Amino acid sequence: MPPGSAAEAAATSKSGSSPLSPSIHTMTSVTMPPSAPVPVVSRFSSSPPLRSLSPEELLEQTQVLNDLMDDIGMGKFQKQLLVLCGLGWFADNMWLQCIALILPRVQAQFEIRDQYIGILSSSMFVGMMFGAMFWGTLSDIYGRKQAFNFTLIVTTVFGIAASFANSYWLLCLLILGLGFGVGGNMPVDGALFLEFTPKKNQHLLTFLSIFFSFGAVATSILGYFLLPRYSCETPVEGGCQGKGWRYMLLAMGSLTLSMVVGRVILFRLEESPKYLLNNNRHQEAAMVLCRIFKINHKETQSEAFDENIETLTLRFNRPVNAGDASSSDESSSSSASEASEAHLSDMENSRNSNGSSGRRRTESNNGHRIRRQNGNGSSGIQHHRPPGGIGNGNGSDHHSKTWIAFQRYRRRWQYKIEKAVERLGPLFVPEFRLSTILIWTIWALVAFAYTAFNVFYPKFLQEHGQGGHQPLQLVYMDILIYAAAGVPGSVIATVMVEGRLGRRYTMAVSTFGTALATILFAVLSSRVAMTTFSAILSLLATLNYAVLYSYTPEVFPSDIRGTACGVAAAMSRLAGIITPLIVGAMLSVNTYFPLYTASIMFFVSAVCMCFLPIETKGRAAT
């Protein structure tokens, strides 16, 4: 009951008057207490409404949280999280490498032409693009924890199902679903690990990329043992029926399932404190920090730690004012959505009413209901009607019901899309505009270049190695060397980002080197030269990706970090979608065109890296 209702009821009972028509005696004899402002909680809000913090208070809150993370230190919790996040990166490259390895084998079984075989890789990248955007945005809205757990679950289901595909197009569809799951691993896992890590240990985000390299190595080892043994060396009339590529997909799916068990069952993940603070859930953030402290330390919490916890939960945790603009906006959005739902529901009810008077009564009720919800005389909702009217007896009942359902879902999705677009706005404020544009461009260019080389590398070796007569066993041995050469790149990157070059110029130098190695691989045709320069390319490309994956989340603050990383990864996947299609067309003209194109793309991306405005070396993540 709202404040004052009890007094009104008591006064009404004493005077014998109706509550809708209080007597003069009641109104003059009873003093009504002033009503306390009650903030409106939107149904789209997951937390009690609190007042907005000023920029100075946000900086102070971030500093208090950083001090708490420094007190917690790099302990057992962070080390376990490092491994589990690393497994997400492991799965990302493991599946990418798997698709590259099975591509020639799938082509041989289903007898697919060169210009169409790239659709398999493109399907993977389509799924990864939408997955990166979906899981990245989901992690900003609903928290890192849910996205962290579900990405690998989706990957496992579609990965195992793909091994049973009985047609090329069904395989492409299942690989698309697989990509949707695995596409969220790197943006979500990177942001999650960064937000649990003390400032002095944030360079370990670069070290996570070593798992990325190990993913390619693990796939290459399995491919070396499975694919030559269960595949055809030469083309077979009617298509090779070897099951090597099916065994690869099944093995990858089983391995991913073991990672799911480690994440969901064997480890209790806490929600990110920075996400909780950004959503005004200060008490939950404090409890998470205290639990992590107990995991990392046997001794009791220090006095300074307790004081910072108290500051976090009391100073920055105040109720919203009655006239707070943000709550008002959110409430009006909720009211508009609810009014729309009510209007559509009443339209559906009116369909069953008979006679014009029934329809007039229903429409009158509609107007009263919507006016009550909006609090004024205008609902602000357009009253669309399907052709033929509603319930007019001319056979259009089924169509009107379908139309009403369509309008309901359209408005729900329109609201969700508008909220997602709103999250992109902060990425283009003057402080981040140039960084956002350059980072997304770099992700797209590097992905195009790396995909052009990596996806068709096994096919290129099979057709050009040793004059086009290289056995499958040697092909997959060269691929294993190529994958293993990338492992030191992650370790070297971890050291270089803290050195004189910093993040930006470490990326630029390694990418210039990658462009040069690509040209030399194309020009020199001996097996030794091709193996050597492909290994150098792998080393430098891994070094570049290691820094890029850590630099991107470090640039943006935590409230938009998941969205920024998700869209950056989506740009990478978008480039990955079109690259196999373009390269497939190039192969029909000249098999060396993709290599020259990849070298140019690496070079242009390196130039863009030199113009990045923000250096994150030595800077704590906000």
C-alpha positions as CSV (number, residue, x, y, z in Angstrom):
1,M,0.0,0.0,0.0
2,P,1.5,3.4,-0.9
3,P,2.5,5.8,1.9
4,G,-0.5,7.5,3.4
5,S,-3.0,4.8,2.3
6,A,-3.5,3.5,5.8
7,A,-4.3,7.0,7.1
8,E,-6.7,7.5,4.2
9,A,-8.5,4.2,5.0
10,A,-8.7,5.1,8.7
11,A,-10.1,8.5,8.0
12,T,-12.6,7.2,5.6
13,S,-13.9,4.6,8.0
14,K,-14.3,7.2,10.8
15,S,-16.3,9.6,8.6
16,G,-18.3,6.9,6.8
17,S,-17.4,8.5,3.4
18,S,-16.4,6.9,0.3
19,P,-12.6,6.9,-0.3
20,L,-13.4,8.5,-3.7
21,S,-15.4,11.3,-2.1
22,P,-13.8,12.1,1.2
23,S,-15.8,14.5,3.5
24,I,-14.6,17.9,4.5
25,H,-14.3,16.7,8.0
26,T,-12.0,13.9,7.0
27,M,-9.8,16.2,4.9
28,T,-9.4,18.8,7.6
29,S,-9.0,16.6,10.7
30,V,-6.4,14.2,9.4
31,T,-2.9,15.4,8.6
32,M,-1.4,13.4,5.8
33,P,2.3,12.5,6.1
34,P,4.4,13.5,3.1
35,S,5.0,10.7,0.7
36,A,8.6,9.6,0.3
37,P,9.7,9.6,-3.4
38,V,9.5,6.0,-4.6
39,P,11.8,5.3,-7.6
40,V,10.2,3.5,-10.5
41,V,11.9,0.2,-11.3
42,S,11.7,-0.7,-15.0
43,R,11.0,-4.3,-15.8
44,F,14.0,-4.2,-18.1
45,S,16.3,-3.3,-15.1
46,S,18.1,-6.1,-13.2
47,S,19.0,-4.0,-10.2
48,P,17.4,-1.4,-7.8
49,P,17.7,2.1,-9.3
50,L,20.6,4.1,-7.8
51,R,21.7,7.7,-8.6
52,S,24.2,8.2,-11.4
53,L,27.7,8.8,-10.4
54,S,29.6,11.9,-11.6
55,P,32.8,11.3,-13.7
56,E,35.0,12.1,-10.7
57,E,33.1,9.6,-8.6
58,L,33.4,7.0,-11.3
59,L,37.2,7.4,-11.4
60,E,37.3,7.2,-7.6
61,Q,35.2,4.1,-7.6
62,T,37.5,2.5,-10.2
63,Q,40.5,3.4,-8.1
64,V,39.0,1.8,-5.0
65,L,38.2,-1.4,-7.0
66,N,41.8,-1.4,-8.4
67,D,43.2,-1.1,-4.9
68,L,41.0,-4.0,-3.8
69,M,42.2,-6.1,-6.7
70,D,45.8,-5.3,-5.8
71,D,45.1,-6.4,-2.2
72,I,43.6,-9.7,-3.5
73,G,46.6,-10.2,-5.8
74,M,47.3,-12.8,-8.5
75,G,46.4,-15.9,-6.6
76,K,44.7,-19.3,-7.0
77,F,41.5,-17.9,-8.3
78,Q,43.2,-15.9,-11.1
79,K,45.4,-18.8,-12.1
80,Q,42.5,-21.1,-12.4
81,L,40.7,-18.4,-14.4
82,L,43.7,-18.0,-16.6
83,V,43.6,-21.6,-17.6
84,L,39.8,-21.7,-18.2
85,C,39.9,-18.5,-20.3
86,G,42.9,-19.9,-22.1
87,L,40.9,-23.0,-23.0
88,G,38.3,-20.7,-24.7
89,W,41.1,-19.3,-26.8
90,F,42.4,-22.8,-27.3
91,A,39.0,-23.8,-28.7
92,D,38.7,-20.8,-31.0
93,N,41.9,-21.6,-32.9
94,M,41.4,-25.3,-32.6
95,W,38.2,-25.2,-34.6
96,L,39.6,-22.7,-37.1
97,Q,42.5,-25.0,-37.8
98,C,40.2,-28.0,-37.9
99,I,38.2,-26.4,-40.7
100,A,41.3,-25.6,-42.7
101,L,42.6,-29.2,-42.3
102,I,39.4,-31.0,-43.4
103,L,38.6,-28.6,-46.3
104,P,40.4,-30.7,-49.0
105,R,39.0,-33.9,-47.5
106,V,35.5,-32.6,-47.6
107,Q,36.0,-31.3,-51.1
108,A,37.2,-34.8,-52.2
109,Q,34.2,-36.6,-50.6
110,F,31.4,-34.4,-51.8
111,E,33.2,-33.4,-55.1
112,I,32.8,-29.7,-54.6
113,R,34.3,-27.2,-57.1
114,D,37.0,-24.7,-56.0
115,Q,34.6,-21.7,-56.2
116,Y,32.2,-23.3,-53.8
117,I,34.5,-25.0,-51.3
118,G,35.2,-21.7,-49.6
119,I,31.6,-21.6,-48.4
120,L,32.5,-24.0,-45.7
121,S,35.0,-21.6,-44.2
122,S,32.7,-18.7,-44.8
123,S,29.9,-20.5,-42.8
124,M,32.3,-20.8,-39.9
125,F,33.1,-17.1,-40.0
126,V,29.4,-16.1,-40.4
127,G,28.6,-17.9,-37.2
128,M,31.6,-16.4,-35.5
129,M,30.7,-12.9,-36.5
130,F,27.2,-13.1,-35.1
131,G,28.4,-15.0,-32.1
132,A,31.0,-12.4,-31.3
133,M,28.4,-9.6,-31.5
134,F,25.8,-11.6,-29.6
135,W,27.9,-12.9,-26.8
136,G,29.9,-9.7,-26.4
137,T,26.8,-7.6,-26.1
138,L,25.1,-10.2,-23.9
139,S,28.1,-10.1,-21.5
140,D,27.7,-6.3,-21.1
141,I,23.9,-6.5,-20.5
142,Y,23.5,-9.7,-18.5
143,G,27.0,-10.3,-17.2
144,R,30.1,-12.2,-18.2
145,K,29.3,-15.4,-16.3
146,Q,26.4,-16.6,-18.5
147,A,28.2,-15.9,-21.8
148,F,31.4,-17.5,-20.4
149,N,29.6,-20.8,-19.7
150,F,27.3,-21.1,-22.7
151,T,29.7,-20.4,-25.6
152,L,31.5,-23.7,-25.3
153,I,28.2,-25.6,-24.7
154,V,26.9,-24.4,-28.0
155,T,30.2,-25.2,-29.7
156,T,30.1,-28.8,-28.4
157,V,26.6,-29.5,-29.6
158,F,27.1,-28.3,-33.1
159,G,30.7,-29.7,-33.4
160,I,29.6,-33.2,-32.6
161,A,26.5,-32.9,-34.8
162,A,28.6,-31.8,-37.8
163,S,30.6,-35.1,-37.8
164,F,27.3,-36.8,-38.8
165,A,26.4,-34.5,-41.7
166,N,25.4,-36.4,-44.9
167,S,25.6,-33.5,-47.3
168,Y,27.9,-30.6,-48.0
169,W,25.2,-28.0,-47.4
170,L,24.1,-29.6,-44.1
171,L,27.7,-29.6,-43.0
172,C,27.9,-25.8,-43.8
173,L,24.8,-25.1,-41.8
174,L,26.1,-27.1,-38.7
175,I,29.5,-25.4,-39.0
176,L,27.7,-22.0,-38.9
177,G,26.1,-23.0,-35.6
178,L,29.5,-24.1,-34.3
179,G,31.0,-20.8,-35.3
180,F,28.2,-19.0,-33.4
181,G,29.2,-20.7,-30.2
182,V,33.0,-20.4,-30.6
183,G,32.8,-16.8,-31.8
184,G,32.1,-15.5,-28.3
185,N,35.1,-17.1,-26.6
186,M,37.8,-14.6,-27.2
187,P,35.9,-11.3,-26.6
188,V,34.1,-12.6,-23.5
189,D,37.0,-14.6,-22.0
190,G,39.5,-11.8,-22.6
191,A,37.3,-9.1,-20.9
192,L,36.5,-11.5,-18.0
193,F,40.1,-12.3,-17.3
194,L,41.2,-8.6,-17.5
195,E,38.5,-7.5,-15.0
196,F,39.7,-10.1,-12.4
197,T,43.4,-9.3,-12.8
198,P,45.5,-6.7,-10.7
199,K,47.1,-3.9,-12.7
200,K,50.6,-5.3,-12.5
201,N,49.5,-8.6,-13.9
202,Q,47.4,-7.4,-16.8
203,H,50.2,-8.2,-19.3
204,L,49.2,-11.9,-18.8
205,L,46.2,-11.2,-21.1
206,T,48.8,-11.2,-23.8
207,F,50.1,-14.6,-22.5
208,L,46.6,-16.0,-23.0
209,S,47.4,-16.2,-26.7
210,I,49.7,-19.1,-26.1
211,F,46.6,-21.2,-25.7
212,F,45.5,-19.9,-29.1
213,S,48.7,-21.4,-30.6
214,F,48.4,-24.6,-28.7
215,G,44.9,-25.0,-30.1
216,A,46.3,-25.1,-33.6
217,V,49.1,-27.5,-32.5
218,A,46.6,-29.9,-31.0
219,T,44.5,-29.9,-34.1
220,S,47.5,-30.4,-36.3
221,I,48.7,-33.4,-34.2
222,L,45.3,-35.0,-34.5
223,G,45.1,-34.3,-38.2
224,Y,48.6,-35.8,-38.7
225,F,47.4,-39.1,-37.2
226,L,43.8,-39.2,-38.5
227,L,43.5,-37.6,-41.9
228,P,46.3,-39.4,-43.9
229,R,45.2,-42.7,-42.5
230,Y,41.5,-42.4,-43.2
231,S,41.6,-40.3,-46.4
232,C,42.3,-40.9,-50.1
233,E,45.7,-39.9,-51.5
234,T,44.4,-39.4,-55.0
235,P,40.9,-38.4,-56.4
236,V,38.4,-41.2,-56.5
237,E,35.5,-41.5,-59.0
238,G,32.2,-40.8,-57.2
239,G,34.0,-39.1,-54.3
240,C,36.4,-40.4,-51.6
241,Q,34.4,-42.0,-48.8
242,G,37.2,-41.7,-46.2
243,K,35.9,-40.8,-42.7
244,G,39.0,-38.9,-41.6
245,W,37.3,-35.5,-41.5
246,R,34.4,-37.0,-39.6
247,Y,36.7,-38.4,-37.0
248,M,38.4,-35.0,-36.7
249,L,35.1,-33.2,-36.0
250,L,34.1,-35.9,-33.5
251,A,37.4,-35.7,-31.7
252,M,37.3,-31.9,-31.6
253,G,33.7,-32.0,-30.2
254,S,34.7,-34.4,-27.4
255,L,37.7,-32.3,-26.5
256,T,35.4,-29.2,-26.3
257,L,33.0,-31.2,-24.1
258,S,35.8,-31.8,-21.6
259,M,36.4,-28.0,-21.4
260,V,32.7,-27.5,-20.7
261,V,33.0,-29.9,-17.7
262,G,36.0,-27.9,-16.4
263,R,34.2,-24.6,-16.7
264,V,30.7,-25.4,-15.5
265,I,31.2,-28.3,-13.0
266,L,34.8,-28.1,-11.6
267,F,35.1,-24.3,-11.2
268,R,32.9,-21.8,-9.6
269,L,33.1,-18.6,-11.6
270,E,32.2,-15.3,-9.9
271,E,30.6,-12.5,-11.8
272,S,32.9,-9.6,-12.7
273,P,33.0,-7.0,-9.9
274,K,33.3,-4.2,-12.6
275,Y,30.2,-5.4,-14.3
276,L,28.3,-5.5,-11.0
277,L,29.5,-2.0,-10.1
278,N,28.5,-0.7,-13.5
279,N,25.0,-2.1,-12.9
280,N,24.7,-0.6,-9.3
281,R,25.0,-4.0,-7.6
282,H,27.6,-2.8,-5.1
283,Q,26.7,-5.3,-2.3
284,E,27.2,-8.3,-4.7
285,A,30.5,-6.9,-5.9
286,A,31.7,-6.6,-2.4
287,M,30.7,-10.2,-1.6
288,V,32.5,-11.4,-4.8
289,L,35.7,-9.6,-3.8
290,C,35.6,-11.0,-0.3
291,R,35.1,-14.6,-1.6
292,I,38.1,-14.2,-4.0
293,F,40.2,-12.8,-1.2
294,K,39.4,-15.9,0.9
295,I,40.3,-18.2,-2.0
296,N,43.7,-16.5,-2.5
297,H,44.7,-15.9,1.1
298,K,44.6,-17.9,4.3
299,E,44.9,-14.9,6.6
300,T,42.0,-12.5,7.4
301,Q,41.3,-9.4,5.5
302,S,43.4,-6.4,6.2
303,E,42.0,-3.2,7.8
304,A,42.6,-1.3,4.5
305,F,40.8,-4.0,2.5
306,D,37.8,-3.7,4.8
307,E,37.8,0.1,4.6
308,N,37.8,0.0,0.8
309,I,34.9,-2.6,0.9
310,E,33.0,-0.2,3.2
311,T,33.7,2.7,0.9
312,L,32.5,0.7,-2.1
313,T,29.2,-0.3,-0.6
314,L,28.3,2.9,1.2
315,R,29.7,5.9,-0.5
316,F,28.9,5.0,-4.1
317,N,25.6,3.1,-3.3
318,R,22.9,5.8,-2.8
319,P,19.2,5.7,-3.9
320,V,18.2,7.5,-7.0
321,N,16.3,10.9,-6.7
322,A,12.7,11.0,-7.7
323,G,13.5,13.2,-10.7
324,D,16.4,11.2,-11.9
325,A,16.5,11.4,-15.7
326,S,17.8,8.0,-16.4
327,S,15.1,6.3,-14.3
328,S,12.5,8.4,-16.0
329,D,13.7,7.5,-19.4
330,E,13.8,3.8,-18.6
331,S,10.4,3.9,-17.0
332,S,8.9,5.7,-20.1
333,S,10.5,3.1,-22.4
334,S,9.1,0.3,-20.3
335,S,5.6,2.0,-20.2
336,A,5.6,2.4,-23.9
337,S,6.5,-1.2,-24.4
338,E,3.9,-2.4,-21.9
339,A,1.3,-0.1,-23.6
340,S,2.1,-1.6,-26.9
341,E,1.7,-5.1,-25.5
342,A,-1.6,-4.2,-23.9
343,H,-2.9,-2.7,-27.2
344,L,-2.0,-5.8,-29.2
345,S,-3.6,-8.1,-26.6
346,D,-6.8,-6.2,-26.6
347,M,-6.9,-6.2,-30.4
348,E,-6.7,-9.9,-30.3
349,N,-9.5,-10.1,-27.7
350,S,-11.6,-7.8,-29.7
351,R,-11.4,-10.2,-32.6
352,N,-13.6,-12.6,-30.7
353,S,-16.3,-10.0,-29.8
354,N,-19.5,-9.9,-32.0
355,G,-21.3,-6.7,-33.1
356,S,-20.3,-3.2,-33.5
357,S,-21.2,-2.3,-29.9
358,G,-18.9,-5.0,-28.6
359,R,-16.1,-3.6,-30.7
360,R,-16.8,-0.1,-29.5
361,R,-16.7,-1.2,-25.9
362,T,-13.4,-3.1,-26.4
363,E,-11.8,-0.1,-28.2
364,S,-13.0,2.2,-25.4
365,N,-11.4,-0.1,-22.8
366,N,-8.2,-0.1,-24.9
367,G,-8.1,3.7,-24.7
368,H,-8.7,3.8,-20.9
369,R,-6.1,1.0,-20.2
370,I,-3.4,2.7,-22.3
371,R,-4.1,6.1,-20.8
372,R,-3.8,4.7,-17.3
373,Q,-0.4,3.1,-18.2
374,N,1.0,6.3,-19.8
375,G,-0.4,8.6,-17.2
376,N,-1.7,11.1,-19.7
377,G,-4.4,11.3,-22.4
378,S,-2.2,10.0,-25.2
379,S,-0.8,6.6,-25.6
380,G,1.7,7.4,-28.2
381,I,1.0,4.0,-29.9
382,Q,-0.1,3.9,-33.5
383,H,-3.2,1.8,-33.9
384,H,-2.5,-0.3,-37.0
385,R,-5.2,-2.5,-38.3
386,P,-4.9,-5.4,-40.8
387,P,-6.8,-5.2,-44.1
388,G,-10.4,-6.3,-43.8
389,G,-10.8,-5.2,-40.2
390,I,-10.8,-7.3,-37.1
391,G,-13.3,-10.0,-36.5
392,N,-15.5,-8.7,-39.4
393,G,-16.7,-12.2,-40.3
394,N,-15.2,-12.2,-43.8
395,G,-12.7,-14.9,-43.2
396,S,-9.8,-12.7,-42.2
397,D,-9.7,-13.9,-38.5
398,H,-6.7,-16.1,-39.1
399,H,-4.8,-13.4,-40.9
400,S,-5.5,-10.8,-38.2
401,K,-4.3,-13.1,-35.5
402,T,-1.1,-13.7,-37.5
403,W,-0.7,-10.0,-38.0
404,I,-1.1,-9.3,-34.3
405,A,1.5,-11.8,-33.4
406,F,3.9,-10.4,-36.0
407,Q,3.4,-6.8,-34.6
408,R,4.1,-8.1,-31.1
409,Y,7.3,-9.7,-32.0
410,R,8.3,-6.8,-34.2
411,R,8.0,-4.3,-31.4
412,R,9.9,-6.5,-29.0
413,W,12.8,-7.0,-31.4
414,Q,12.7,-3.3,-32.3
415,Y,13.2,-2.4,-28.7
416,K,16.1,-4.8,-28.3
417,I,17.8,-3.6,-31.4
418,E,17.4,0.0,-30.3
419,K,19.0,-0.8,-27.0
420,A,21.9,-2.6,-28.7
421,V,22.5,0.3,-31.1
422,E,22.5,2.7,-28.1
423,R,25.5,0.7,-26.7
424,L,27.6,1.6,-29.8
425,G,27.2,5.4,-29.1
426,P,29.9,5.6,-26.3
427,L,32.4,4.0,-28.7
428,F,32.3,7.1,-31.0
429,V,32.7,9.8,-28.4
430,P,35.8,12.0,-29.2
431,E,37.9,10.2,-26.7
432,F,37.5,6.8,-28.4
433,R,36.4,7.6,-32.0
434,L,39.8,7.3,-33.7
435,S,40.7,4.2,-31.7
436,T,37.4,2.5,-32.5
437,I,37.7,3.1,-36.2
438,L,41.4,2.1,-36.4
439,I,41.0,-1.0,-34.2
440,W,38.0,-2.3,-36.2
441,T,39.9,-1.7,-39.5
442,I,43.0,-3.5,-38.2
443,W,40.9,-6.5,-37.1
444,A,39.3,-6.7,-40.5
445,L,42.6,-6.3,-42.5
446,V,44.6,-8.8,-40.4
447,A,41.8,-11.3,-40.5
448,F,41.5,-11.1,-44.3
449,A,45.2,-11.5,-44.7
450,Y,45.6,-14.3,-42.2
451,T,42.6,-16.2,-43.5
452,A,43.7,-15.9,-47.1
453,F,46.9,-17.7,-46.1
454,N,45.9,-20.0,-43.4
455,V,42.6,-21.5,-44.7
456,F,44.1,-22.5,-48.0
457,Y,47.6,-23.4,-46.8
458,P,46.9,-27.2,-46.7
459,K,45.4,-27.1,-50.2
460,F,48.3,-24.9,-51.4
461,L,50.9,-27.4,-50.1
462,Q,49.1,-30.4,-51.6
463,E,49.0,-28.8,-55.0
464,H,52.4,-27.0,-55.1
465,G,54.6,-28.9,-52.6
466,Q,57.3,-30.9,-54.4
467,G,55.8,-30.0,-57.8
468,G,52.3,-31.0,-56.8
469,H,53.2,-34.5,-55.7
470,Q,53.7,-34.1,-52.0
471,P,52.3,-37.0,-50.0
472,L,49.6,-36.3,-47.4
473,Q,51.8,-37.4,-44.6
474,L,54.4,-34.7,-45.5
475,V,51.6,-32.1,-46.1
476,Y,50.3,-32.6,-42.5
477,M,53.9,-32.7,-41.2
478,D,54.5,-29.2,-42.7
479,I,51.2,-28.0,-41.2
480,L,52.3,-29.3,-37.8
481,I,55.6,-27.4,-38.1
482,Y,53.7,-24.3,-39.1
483,A,51.3,-24.5,-36.1
484,A,54.1,-25.3,-33.6
485,A,56.2,-22.3,-34.8
486,G,53.5,-19.9,-33.5
487,V,53.8,-21.0,-29.9
488,P,56.9,-18.9,-29.0
489,G,55.2,-15.9,-30.5
490,S,52.9,-15.6,-27.5
491,V,55.8,-15.7,-25.1
492,I,57.8,-13.2,-27.0
493,A,54.8,-10.9,-27.2
494,T,54.3,-11.1,-23.4
495,V,57.9,-9.7,-23.0
496,M,57.8,-7.1,-25.8
497,V,54.6,-5.4,-24.7
498,E,56.3,-4.4,-21.5
499,G,59.5,-3.2,-23.3
500,R,60.4,0.0,-25.1
501,L,58.1,-0.7,-28.1
502,G,54.9,-1.0,-26.0
503,R,51.7,-2.5,-27.4
504,R,51.3,-0.4,-30.6
505,Y,54.7,-0.7,-32.1
506,T,55.1,-4.3,-31.1
507,M,52.0,-5.0,-33.2
508,A,53.3,-2.8,-36.1
509,V,56.8,-4.4,-36.3
510,S,55.5,-7.9,-36.2
511,T,52.9,-7.2,-38.8
512,F,55.5,-5.6,-41.2
513,G,57.5,-8.8,-40.7
514,T,54.5,-11.0,-41.5
515,A,53.9,-9.1,-44.8
516,L,57.6,-9.7,-45.8
517,A,57.4,-13.4,-44.9
518,T,54.3,-13.9,-47.0
519,I,56.0,-12.5,-50.1
520,L,59.1,-14.7,-49.6
521,F,56.9,-17.8,-49.1
522,A,55.3,-17.0,-52.5
523,V,58.5,-16.3,-54.4
524,L,60.7,-19.1,-53.1
525,S,59.3,-22.5,-54.2
526,S,61.6,-25.1,-52.6
527,R,60.2,-27.2,-49.7
528,V,62.8,-26.0,-47.3
529,A,62.1,-22.3,-48.1
530,M,58.4,-22.8,-48.0
531,T,58.5,-24.5,-44.6
532,T,61.0,-21.9,-43.2
533,F,59.0,-18.8,-44.2
534,S,55.7,-20.3,-43.4
535,A,57.0,-20.9,-39.9
536,I,58.3,-17.3,-39.6
537,L,54.9,-16.1,-40.8
538,S,53.2,-18.2,-38.1
539,L,55.5,-16.9,-35.4
540,L,55.0,-13.2,-36.3
541,A,51.3,-13.5,-37.0
542,T,50.8,-15.1,-33.6
543,L,52.8,-12.4,-31.9
544,N,50.7,-9.8,-33.7
545,Y,47.4,-11.4,-32.7
546,A,48.6,-11.9,-29.1
547,V,49.1,-8.1,-28.7
548,L,46.0,-7.2,-30.6
549,Y,43.8,-9.4,-28.5
550,S,45.1,-7.9,-25.3
551,Y,45.3,-4.3,-26.5
552,T,41.7,-4.1,-27.6
553,P,40.0,-4.6,-24.2
554,E,42.7,-2.5,-22.5
555,V,41.7,0.6,-24.5
556,F,38.0,0.7,-23.6
557,P,36.3,1.0,-20.1
558,S,34.5,-1.9,-18.6
559,D,31.0,-0.7,-19.3
560,I,31.5,-0.9,-23.1
561,R,34.4,-3.3,-23.2
562,G,32.4,-6.4,-24.1
563,T,30.6,-4.5,-26.9
564,A,33.8,-3.0,-28.2
565,C,35.6,-6.4,-28.2
566,G,32.6,-8.1,-29.6
567,V,32.2,-5.8,-32.6
568,A,36.0,-5.9,-33.2
569,A,35.8,-9.7,-33.3
570,A,32.8,-9.4,-35.5
571,M,34.7,-7.3,-38.0
572,S,37.4,-10.0,-38.0
573,R,34.7,-12.6,-38.7
574,L,33.1,-10.5,-41.4
575,A,36.5,-10.4,-43.2
576,G,36.7,-14.2,-42.6
577,I,33.4,-14.6,-44.4
578,I,34.3,-12.9,-47.6
579,T,37.9,-14.0,-47.8
580,P,37.3,-17.7,-48.7
581,L,34.9,-16.6,-51.4
582,I,37.3,-14.1,-52.9
583,V,40.3,-16.4,-52.6
584,G,38.2,-19.2,-54.2
585,A,37.7,-17.0,-57.2
586,M,41.4,-16.0,-57.2
587,L,42.5,-19.6,-57.2
588,S,40.7,-20.2,-60.5
589,V,42.8,-17.5,-62.1
590,N,46.2,-17.8,-60.3
591,T,47.0,-19.7,-57.2
592,Y,49.6,-17.0,-56.1
593,F,47.1,-14.1,-56.1
594,P,45.9,-14.8,-52.6
595,L,49.4,-14.7,-51.3
596,Y,50.2,-11.3,-52.8
597,T,46.8,-10.0,-51.6
598,A,47.5,-11.2,-48.0
599,S,50.9,-9.5,-48.0
600,I,49.3,-6.1,-49.0
601,M,46.7,-6.4,-46.3
602,F,49.3,-7.1,-43.6
603,F,51.3,-4.1,-44.8
604,V,48.3,-1.7,-44.7
605,S,47.2,-3.0,-41.2
606,A,50.7,-2.3,-39.9
607,V,50.5,1.3,-41.1
608,C,47.2,1.7,-39.2
609,M,48.8,0.4,-36.1
610,C,51.3,3.2,-36.2
611,F,48.5,5.7,-35.9
612,L,46.7,4.3,-32.9
613,P,46.3,7.2,-30.4
614,I,46.3,5.3,-27.1
615,E,49.2,3.4,-25.6
616,T,48.0,1.1,-22.8
617,K,51.4,0.0,-21.4
618,G,51.4,0.6,-17.7
619,R,47.8,1.8,-17.6
620,A,45.3,0.0,-15.3
621,A,42.1,-1.2,-17.0
622,T,39.2,1.0,-16.1
